[in-house]
């Protein structure tokens, strides 16, 4: 079976007719999702706007303008606030690499082609920002004029708590932060409504990976990689289907190599990072490579690609067709630790014995790929 998705690149400094056209295109499906998942029973408009004013005051004027363009209704205002939204899931593989003055943040976005907006948007709401849009103004990944880049991956649990949709959190970070240290301070005070994993990189070559916890709080991890589980939580129900452990092991290999150039990007275009179960809702829709030093990004679909930068952004559309290959075979636990460096082989064998006995320690698993001198924050 073949699936397809049309990607559009748009530039609009301030919210206006282009954003309204995208709202008109996407709102009917989002409205149906919002109401079917109990969104109307969530916090009222006053509570949503109060939460935004408390946690992200710099975005209050933007939210007000977007709500006005969307018609000004209560449901529209509540939806756009993303305060305590209905639960949603996803996939993705992330890595930030830096060496010899070159830095890249590379991500695969894994989902059904029917559930992505396919919009690369450049704005100047508070500062120049471009990235892939979610929920009509949030971002799944992006970069700002300071060279700060960030991307998200679903954290693998179904925990839901009081907080914002993660895509709005990413938008806020890129609108208000200039580098990784400031972004980490900001993320530490922002409550996410679900568990998510983020990877960040900046123009000075600093990288980070954090686990955002439902309701507030975060844990920093090393190296700067992420897939779809958190290291202090049980594996998600679909771990075998999403290959989250196998993909993290592959990212650990990439991080160990440390090369931020084309070889790393090529590995994102191949299994196990490249997913092709589109009918099952878990196919790679795009690979995005962000270059903080040049304030640029490249979207890649096999042989096709789209290059953009904040200084030279080109509008246009491209339609991508995806051939469904179904779910990939689930890897064994032995496959998951195959990439452990030889110096950690004894530790890997002990971990594998405990895991096969039914006691996998995912914090210890992550540590197998980390230099013993580095500790998670």
C-alpha positions as a LaTeX table, in Angstrom:
\begin{tabular}{lrrr}
\hline
Residue & $x$ (\AA) & $y$ (\AA) & $z$ (\AA) \\
\hline
Unk1 & 0.00 & 0.00 & 0.00 \\
Unk2 & 1.21 & 3.50 & $-0.86$ \\
Unk3 & 0.55 & 6.51 & 1.36 \\
Unk4 & 1.30 & 10.15 & 0.70 \\
Unk5 & 1.69 & 13.49 & 2.47 \\
Unk6 & 2.08 & 16.97 & 1.00 \\
Unk7 & 4.63 & 19.17 & 2.74 \\
Unk8 & 4.35 & 22.94 & 2.54 \\
Unk9 & 6.94 & 25.58 & 3.44 \\
Unk10 & 5.41 & 28.91 & 4.46 \\
Unk11 & 6.87 & 32.18 & 5.72 \\
Unk12 & 4.69 & 34.71 & 7.53 \\
Unk13 & 6.42 & 37.02 & 10.04 \\
Unk14 & 3.25 & 37.73 & 12.04 \\
Unk15 & 0.03 & 35.68 & 12.14 \\
Unk16 & $-2.13$ & 36.61 & 9.17 \\
Unk17 & $-3.91$ & 35.20 & 6.13 \\
Unk18 & $-1.43$ & 32.37 & 5.52 \\
Unk19 & $-1.88$ & 31.07 & 9.05 \\
Unk20 & $-5.66$ & 31.48 & 8.72 \\
Unk21 & $-5.61$ & 29.35 & 5.56 \\
Unk22 & $-3.79$ & 26.58 & 7.42 \\
Unk23 & $-6.26$ & 26.90 & 10.29 \\
Unk24 & $-9.18$ & 26.48 & 7.90 \\
Unk25 & $-7.50$ & 23.41 & 6.41 \\
Unk26 & $-6.62$ & 21.66 & 9.66 \\
Unk27 & $-9.13$ & 22.81 & 12.28 \\
Unk28 & $-12.01$ & 20.48 & 11.27 \\
Unk29 & $-9.89$ & 17.39 & 11.96 \\
Unk30 & $-8.40$ & 18.85 & 15.14 \\
Unk31 & $-11.88$ & 19.91 & 16.34 \\
Unk32 & $-13.19$ & 16.37 & 15.85 \\
Unk33 & $-10.19$ & 14.93 & 17.71 \\
Unk34 & $-10.51$ & 17.48 & 20.53 \\
Unk35 & $-14.20$ & 16.83 & 21.11 \\
Unk36 & $-14.00$ & 13.05 & 20.69 \\
Unk37 & $-11.16$ & 12.82 & 23.24 \\
Unk38 & $-13.00$ & 14.86 & 25.89 \\
Unk39 & $-11.40$ & 18.24 & 25.27 \\
Unk40 & $-14.64$ & 20.07 & 25.99 \\
Unk41 & $-14.57$ & 18.65 & 29.52 \\
Unk42 & $-11.13$ & 20.12 & 30.20 \\
Unk43 & $-10.24$ & 23.46 & 31.81 \\
Unk44 & $-12.34$ & 26.45 & 30.76 \\
Unk45 & $-11.01$ & 29.35 & 28.73 \\
Unk46 & $-10.20$ & 31.48 & 31.76 \\
Unk47 & $-8.14$ & 28.68 & 33.32 \\
Unk48 & $-6.29$ & 28.04 & 30.05 \\
Unk49 & $-5.44$ & 31.69 & 29.56 \\
Unk50 & $-4.40$ & 32.03 & 33.21 \\
Unk51 & $-2.04$ & 29.07 & 32.87 \\
Unk52 & $-0.49$ & 30.58 & 29.77 \\
Unk53 & $-0.05$ & 33.93 & 31.53 \\
Unk54 & 1.58 & 32.23 & 34.53 \\
Unk55 & 4.00 & 29.93 & 32.73 \\
Unk56 & 4.53 & 31.51 & 29.29 \\
Unk57 & 3.57 & 35.19 & 29.54 \\
Unk58 & 5.61 & 36.10 & 26.46 \\
Unk59 & 3.23 & 34.01 & 24.32 \\
Unk60 & 0.01 & 35.57 & 25.62 \\
Unk61 & $-0.18$ & 38.20 & 22.80 \\
Unk62 & 0.53 & 35.54 & 20.17 \\
Unk63 & $-2.16$ & 33.24 & 21.56 \\
Unk64 & $-4.64$ & 36.12 & 21.65 \\
Unk65 & $-3.90$ & 37.02 & 18.02 \\
Unk66 & $-4.16$ & 33.42 & 16.83 \\
Unk67 & $-7.44$ & 32.96 & 18.70 \\
Unk68 & $-8.80$ & 36.13 & 17.09 \\
Unk69 & $-7.81$ & 34.91 & 13.60 \\
Unk70 & $-9.39$ & 31.53 & 14.37 \\
Unk71 & $-12.73$ & 33.15 & 15.11 \\
Unk72 & $-12.39$ & 34.01 & 18.80 \\
Unk73 & $-14.44$ & 31.12 & 20.18 \\
Unk74 & $-13.92$ & 29.48 & 23.57 \\
Unk75 & $-13.11$ & 26.06 & 22.10 \\
Unk76 & $-10.58$ & 27.60 & 19.74 \\
Unk77 & $-8.92$ & 29.52 & 22.57 \\
Unk78 & $-8.74$ & 26.44 & 24.78 \\
Unk79 & $-7.40$ & 24.24 & 22.00 \\
Unk80 & $-4.70$ & 26.74 & 21.06 \\
Unk81 & $-3.57$ & 27.14 & 24.67 \\
Unk82 & $-2.81$ & 23.36 & 24.81 \\
Unk83 & $-3.30$ & 23.54 & 28.58 \\
Unk84 & $-4.29$ & 20.03 & 29.75 \\
Unk85 & $-5.14$ & 18.74 & 26.27 \\
Unk86 & $-6.33$ & 15.21 & 25.51 \\
Unk87 & $-3.57$ & 12.58 & 25.46 \\
Unk88 & $-1.71$ & 11.87 & 22.23 \\
Unk89 & 1.11 & 9.51 & 21.26 \\
Unk90 & 3.86 & 9.33 & 18.64 \\
Unk91 & 7.30 & 7.99 & 17.81 \\
Unk92 & 10.65 & 9.51 & 16.74 \\
Unk93 & 14.44 & 9.08 & 17.05 \\
Unk94 & 16.68 & 12.03 & 18.05 \\
Unk95 & 20.41 & 12.72 & 18.28 \\
Unk96 & 22.52 & 15.86 & 18.76 \\
Unk97 & 26.15 & 15.54 & 17.66 \\
Unk98 & 29.01 & 18.03 & 17.93 \\
Unk99 & 32.67 & 17.70 & 16.94 \\
Unk100 & 35.39 & 19.98 & 15.59 \\
Unk101 & 33.13 & 23.01 & 15.37 \\
Unk102 & 30.31 & 21.20 & 13.56 \\
Unk103 & 27.00 & 20.52 & 15.29 \\
Unk104 & 23.83 & 18.80 & 14.07 \\
Unk105 & 20.53 & 17.86 & 15.60 \\
Unk106 & 19.00 & 15.03 & 13.55 \\
Unk107 & 15.56 & 13.58 & 14.02 \\
Unk108 & 13.24 & 11.04 & 12.43 \\
Unk109 & 9.55 & 11.80 & 12.79 \\
Unk110 & 7.53 & 8.56 & 12.98 \\
Unk111 & 3.74 & 8.56 & 12.71 \\
Unk112 & 0.88 & 7.94 & 10.30 \\
Unk113 & 0.86 & 10.22 & 7.22 \\
Unk114 & $-2.76$ & 11.05 & 8.10 \\
Unk115 & $-1.75$ & 12.63 & 11.42 \\
Unk116 & 0.90 & 15.16 & 10.43 \\
Unk117 & 0.32 & 18.71 & 9.20 \\
Unk118 & 3.30 & 18.63 & 6.85 \\
Unk119 & 4.00 & 22.31 & 7.49 \\
Unk120 & 7.43 & 23.92 & 7.76 \\
Unk121 & 6.71 & 27.44 & 9.03 \\
Unk122 & 9.02 & 30.45 & 9.40 \\
Unk123 & 7.81 & 33.17 & 11.77 \\
Unk124 & 9.05 & 36.28 & 13.59 \\
Unk125 & 6.61 & 36.38 & 16.49 \\
Unk126 & 9.30 & 37.24 & 19.04 \\
Unk127 & 12.40 & 36.31 & 17.06 \\
Unk128 & 12.94 & 34.42 & 13.78 \\
Unk129 & 11.97 & 30.75 & 14.23 \\
Unk130 & 11.37 & 27.97 & 11.74 \\
Unk131 & 10.36 & 24.36 & 12.21 \\
Unk132 & 7.77 & 21.64 & 11.72 \\
Unk133 & 4.36 & 22.63 & 13.03 \\
Unk134 & 2.11 & 20.64 & 15.36 \\
Unk135 & $-1.26$ & 21.77 & 16.71 \\
Unk136 & $-1.22$ & 24.70 & 14.28 \\
Unk137 & 1.32 & 26.80 & 16.17 \\
Unk138 & 3.40 & 24.44 & 18.29 \\
Unk139 & 6.50 & 22.68 & 16.97 \\
Unk140 & 7.76 & 19.11 & 16.90 \\
Unk141 & 11.23 & 20.41 & 16.06 \\
Unk142 & 12.76 & 23.72 & 15.05 \\
Unk143 & 15.54 & 26.28 & 15.25 \\
Unk144 & 15.74 & 29.98 & 16.11 \\
Unk145 & 17.87 & 32.96 & 15.08 \\
Unk146 & 20.31 & 32.32 & 17.95 \\
Unk147 & 21.04 & 28.86 & 16.59 \\
Unk148 & 19.20 & 26.99 & 19.34 \\
Unk149 & 17.54 & 23.83 & 18.01 \\
Unk150 & 15.22 & 21.37 & 19.79 \\
Unk151 & 13.20 & 18.29 & 18.86 \\
Unk152 & 10.80 & 15.98 & 20.71 \\
Unk153 & 10.05 & 12.28 & 20.98 \\
Unk154 & 7.14 & 10.60 & 22.76 \\
Unk155 & 8.26 & 9.39 & 26.20 \\
Unk156 & 6.53 & 6.02 & 26.04 \\
Unk157 & 4.07 & 6.21 & 28.95 \\
Unk158 & 0.39 & 7.04 & 29.14 \\
Unk159 & 0.75 & 9.20 & 32.24 \\
Unk160 & $-1.26$ & 12.40 & 32.00 \\
Unk161 & $-1.07$ & 15.32 & 34.44 \\
Unk162 & $-1.69$ & 19.06 & 34.59 \\
Unk163 & 0.51 & 20.76 & 32.04 \\
Unk164 & 0.94 & 22.03 & 28.49 \\
Unk165 & 1.13 & 20.11 & 25.25 \\
Unk166 & 4.80 & 19.53 & 24.51 \\
Unk167 & 4.63 & 21.21 & 21.09 \\
Unk168 & 3.72 & 24.53 & 22.73 \\
Unk169 & 6.62 & 24.07 & 25.15 \\
Unk170 & 9.01 & 23.70 & 22.20 \\
Unk171 & 7.57 & 26.83 & 20.60 \\
Unk172 & 8.07 & 28.74 & 23.84 \\
Unk173 & 11.68 & 27.58 & 24.23 \\
Unk174 & 12.58 & 28.71 & 20.71 \\
Unk175 & 10.77 & 32.03 & 21.09 \\
Unk176 & 12.44 & 32.94 & 24.40 \\
Unk177 & 15.77 & 31.08 & 24.77 \\
Unk178 & 19.14 & 31.67 & 23.09 \\
Unk179 & 21.16 & 28.58 & 24.03 \\
Unk180 & 21.07 & 25.17 & 25.69 \\
Unk181 & 21.78 & 26.30 & 29.30 \\
Unk182 & 18.96 & 28.86 & 29.21 \\
Unk183 & 16.64 & 26.35 & 27.55 \\
Unk184 & 17.32 & 23.77 & 30.28 \\
Unk185 & 16.51 & 26.31 & 32.99 \\
Unk186 & 13.28 & 27.15 & 31.18 \\
Unk187 & 12.25 & 23.53 & 30.64 \\
Unk188 & 12.80 & 22.78 & 34.32 \\
Unk189 & 9.97 & 25.15 & 35.30 \\
Unk190 & 7.46 & 24.24 & 32.57 \\
Unk191 & 4.90 & 21.48 & 33.28 \\
Unk192 & 4.30 & 19.02 & 30.43 \\
Unk193 & 0.99 & 17.18 & 30.32 \\
Unk194 & 2.68 & 13.88 & 29.33 \\
Unk195 & 6.12 & 12.28 & 29.43 \\
Unk196 & 8.29 & 13.39 & 26.52 \\
Unk197 & 11.96 & 13.23 & 25.58 \\
Unk198 & 13.76 & 16.25 & 24.12 \\
Unk199 & 17.16 & 16.72 & 22.50 \\
Unk200 & 18.75 & 20.17 & 22.13 \\
Unk201 & 21.78 & 21.73 & 20.40 \\
Unk202 & 23.07 & 25.27 & 20.04 \\
Unk203 & 25.47 & 27.33 & 17.94 \\
Unk204 & 28.31 & 26.91 & 20.46 \\
Unk205 & 28.22 & 23.14 & 20.10 \\
Unk206 & 26.45 & 22.39 & 23.37 \\
Unk207 & 24.01 & 19.47 & 23.34 \\
Unk208 & 21.59 & 17.99 & 25.86 \\
Unk209 & 18.91 & 15.35 & 26.27 \\
Unk210 & 16.11 & 15.64 & 28.83 \\
Unk211 & 13.16 & 13.54 & 29.91 \\
Unk212 & 10.16 & 15.76 & 30.58 \\
Unk213 & 7.86 & 14.26 & 33.22 \\
Unk214 & 4.09 & 14.56 & 33.25 \\
Unk215 & 3.00 & 17.36 & 35.57 \\
Unk216 & 6.46 & 18.94 & 35.90 \\
Unk217 & 10.09 & 18.10 & 36.46 \\
Unk218 & 12.75 & 16.71 & 34.16 \\
Unk219 & 15.78 & 14.45 & 34.14 \\
Unk220 & 18.90 & 15.19 & 32.09 \\
Unk221 & 20.50 & 12.27 & 30.27 \\
Unk222 & 23.69 & 11.54 & 28.38 \\
Unk223 & 24.48 & 11.13 & 25.56 \\
Unk224 & 22.20 & 13.56 & 23.70 \\
Unk225 & 19.95 & 10.93 & 22.14 \\
Unk226 & 16.34 & 9.82 & 22.63 \\
Unk227 & 13.76 & 7.36 & 21.37 \\
Unk228 & 10.39 & 6.39 & 22.88 \\
Unk229 & 11.03 & 5.26 & 26.42 \\
Unk230 & 12.37 & 6.91 & 29.54 \\
Unk231 & 15.19 & 5.24 & 31.39 \\
Unk232 & 13.50 & 5.18 & 34.81 \\
Unk233 & 10.15 & 3.85 & 33.54 \\
Unk234 & 8.94 & 0.46 & 32.28 \\
Unk235 & 9.06 & $-0.09$ & 28.54 \\
Unk236 & 5.89 & 1.00 & 26.72 \\
Unk237 & 3.33 & $-1.55$ & 25.54 \\
Unk238 & 4.40 & $-1.24$ & 21.89 \\
Unk239 & 8.14 & $-1.35$ & 22.52 \\
Unk240 & 8.64 & $-4.35$ & 20.22 \\
Unk241 & 6.69 & $-2.70$ & 17.40 \\
Unk242 & 8.36 & 0.71 & 17.70 \\
Unk243 & 11.80 & $-0.90$ & 18.22 \\
Unk244 & 12.55 & 1.83 & 20.75 \\
Unk245 & 15.34 & $-0.16$ & 22.47 \\
Unk246 & 16.95 & $-1.21$ & 19.19 \\
Unk247 & 16.76 & 2.36 & 17.89 \\
Unk248 & 18.34 & 3.76 & 21.06 \\
Unk249 & 21.19 & 1.28 & 20.68 \\
Unk250 & 21.73 & 2.48 & 17.11 \\
Unk251 & 21.71 & 6.10 & 18.27 \\
Unk252 & 24.28 & 5.19 & 20.92 \\
Unk253 & 26.51 & 3.85 & 18.16 \\
Unk254 & 26.09 & 7.09 & 16.24 \\
Unk255 & 26.84 & 9.14 & 19.35 \\
Unk256 & 29.95 & 7.09 & 20.06 \\
Unk257 & 31.21 & 7.76 & 16.52 \\
Unk258 & 30.55 & 11.44 & 17.15 \\
Unk259 & 30.46 & 12.44 & 13.46 \\
Unk260 & 27.78 & 15.13 & 12.89 \\
Unk261 & 28.10 & 14.97 & 9.10 \\
Unk262 & 26.52 & 12.98 & 6.27 \\
Unk263 & 27.41 & 9.51 & 7.64 \\
Unk264 & 25.18 & 10.13 & 10.66 \\
Unk265 & 22.36 & 11.44 & 8.49 \\
Unk266 & 22.61 & 8.37 & 6.25 \\
Unk267 & 22.11 & 6.09 & 9.24 \\
Unk268 & 18.83 & 7.87 & 10.03 \\
Unk269 & 17.64 & 6.91 & 6.53 \\
Unk270 & 18.23 & 3.20 & 7.14 \\
Unk271 & 16.86 & 0.60 & 9.54 \\
Unk272 & 16.44 & 0.38 & 12.43 \\
Unk273 & 15.91 & 4.16 & 12.63 \\
Unk274 & 13.95 & 4.35 & 9.37 \\
Unk275 & 10.44 & 2.95 & 9.97 \\
Unk276 & 8.04 & 1.80 & 7.21 \\
Unk277 & 4.90 & 0.60 & 8.98 \\
Unk278 & 2.73 & 3.42 & 7.66 \\
Unk279 & $-0.52$ & 1.46 & 7.80 \\
Unk280 & 0.21 & 0.67 & 11.44 \\
Unk281 & 0.77 & 4.35 & 12.23 \\
Unk282 & 4.52 & 4.06 & 12.70 \\
Unk283 & 6.37 & 5.12 & 9.57 \\
Unk284 & 9.11 & 7.74 & 9.18 \\
Unk285 & 7.46 & 10.77 & 7.57 \\
Unk286 & 10.62 & 12.88 & 7.37 \\
Unk287 & 14.17 & 13.19 & 8.59 \\
Unk288 & 15.19 & 16.68 & 9.70 \\
Unk289 & 18.81 & 17.74 & 10.16 \\
Unk290 & 19.33 & 21.09 & 11.92 \\
Unk291 & 22.60 & 23.04 & 11.62 \\
Unk292 & 22.78 & 25.51 & 14.56 \\
Unk293 & 25.88 & 27.25 & 13.22 \\
Unk294 & 24.18 & 28.18 & 9.94 \\
Unk295 & 20.65 & 28.57 & 11.40 \\
Unk296 & 19.59 & 26.09 & 8.74 \\
Unk297 & 17.69 & 22.84 & 8.33 \\
Unk298 & 17.36 & 20.09 & 5.75 \\
Unk299 & 14.27 & 17.90 & 5.36 \\
Unk300 & 15.05 & 14.54 & 3.78 \\
Unk301 & 12.81 & 11.86 & 2.28 \\
Unk302 & 15.03 & 9.12 & 0.82 \\
Unk303 & 16.40 & 10.77 & $-2.35$ \\
Unk304 & 14.27 & 13.92 & $-2.03$ \\
Unk305 & 15.15 & 16.88 & 0.17 \\
Unk306 & 14.31 & 20.47 & 1.06 \\
Unk307 & 16.95 & 22.94 & 2.30 \\
Unk308 & 15.90 & 25.97 & 4.32 \\
Unk309 & 17.61 & 28.62 & 6.43 \\
Unk310 & 16.29 & 31.51 & 8.46 \\
Unk311 & 18.12 & 33.93 & 6.15 \\
Unk312 & 17.09 & 32.23 & 2.88 \\
Unk313 & 13.70 & 30.60 & 3.32 \\
Unk314 & 11.84 & 29.47 & 0.19 \\
Unk315 & 8.13 & 28.78 & 0.10 \\
Unk316 & 6.87 & 25.78 & $-1.82$ \\
Unk317 & 5.23 & 22.35 & $-1.67$ \\
Unk318 & 6.32 & 18.79 & $-2.29$ \\
Unk319 & 4.31 & 15.58 & $-2.13$ \\
Unk320 & 5.98 & 12.48 & $-0.73$ \\
Unk321 & 4.76 & 8.94 & $-1.33$ \\
Unk322 & 5.49 & 6.19 & 1.15 \\
Unk323 & 5.54 & 2.47 & 0.42 \\
Unk324 & 4.28 & 0.46 & 3.37 \\
Unk325 & 6.49 & $-2.45$ & 4.42 \\
Unk326 & 4.56 & $-3.43$ & 7.55 \\
Unk327 & 6.05 & $-3.84$ & 11.01 \\
Unk328 & 9.70 & $-4.83$ & 11.26 \\
Unk329 & 10.68 & $-8.00$ & 13.15 \\
Unk330 & 11.14 & $-7.34$ & 16.86 \\
Unk331 & 14.77 & $-7.50$ & 17.96 \\
Unk332 & 15.96 & $-9.73$ & 20.80 \\
Unk333 & 17.46 & $-8.31$ & 23.97 \\
Unk334 & 20.81 & $-9.62$ & 22.77 \\
Unk335 & 20.45 & $-7.47$ & 19.64 \\
Unk336 & 19.77 & $-4.46$ & 21.85 \\
Unk337 & 23.16 & $-4.68$ & 23.55 \\
Unk338 & 25.16 & $-5.71$ & 20.49 \\
Unk339 & 26.54 & $-2.18$ & 20.13 \\
Unk340 & 28.02 & $-1.98$ & 23.63 \\
Unk341 & 31.74 & $-1.08$ & 23.46 \\
Unk342 & 34.11 & $-3.99$ & 24.21 \\
Unk343 & 35.22 & $-2.36$ & 27.46 \\
Unk344 & 31.65 & $-2.66$ & 28.77 \\
Unk345 & 31.04 & $-6.22$ & 27.55 \\
Unk346 & 31.04 & $-7.76$ & 31.04 \\
Unk347 & 28.52 & $-5.14$ & 32.21 \\
Unk348 & 26.40 & $-5.84$ & 29.13 \\
Unk349 & 26.36 & $-9.57$ & 29.81 \\
Unk350 & 25.25 & $-8.99$ & 33.40 \\
Unk351 & 22.54 & $-6.59$ & 32.21 \\
Unk352 & 21.35 & $-9.11$ & 29.61 \\
Unk353 & 21.15 & $-11.94$ & 32.16 \\
Unk354 & 19.03 & $-9.79$ & 34.49 \\
Unk355 & 16.83 & $-8.59$ & 31.63 \\
Unk356 & 16.19 & $-12.11$ & 30.36 \\
Unk357 & 15.25 & $-13.05$ & 33.92 \\
Unk358 & 12.54 & $-10.39$ & 33.75 \\
Unk359 & 14.33 & $-7.50$ & 35.45 \\
Unk360 & 15.53 & $-5.07$ & 32.75 \\
Unk361 & 17.10 & $-1.97$ & 34.31 \\
Unk362 & 16.77 & 0.70 & 31.59 \\
Unk363 & 18.85 & 3.25 & 33.48 \\
Unk364 & 21.67 & 0.72 & 33.52 \\
Unk365 & 21.03 & $-0.04$ & 29.85 \\
Unk366 & 21.56 & 3.60 & 28.93 \\
Unk367 & 24.75 & 3.69 & 31.00 \\
Unk368 & 26.23 & 0.85 & 28.94 \\
Unk369 & 26.76 & 3.27 & 26.07 \\
Unk370 & 28.07 & 6.20 & 28.13 \\
Unk371 & 31.63 & 7.07 & 29.05 \\
Unk372 & 32.00 & 6.02 & 32.71 \\
Unk373 & 33.14 & 9.56 & 33.53 \\
Unk374 & 29.81 & 11.07 & 32.46 \\
Unk375 & 26.81 & 10.94 & 34.77 \\
Unk376 & 23.22 & 11.94 & 34.10 \\
Unk377 & 22.05 & 15.06 & 35.88 \\
\hline
\end{tabular}
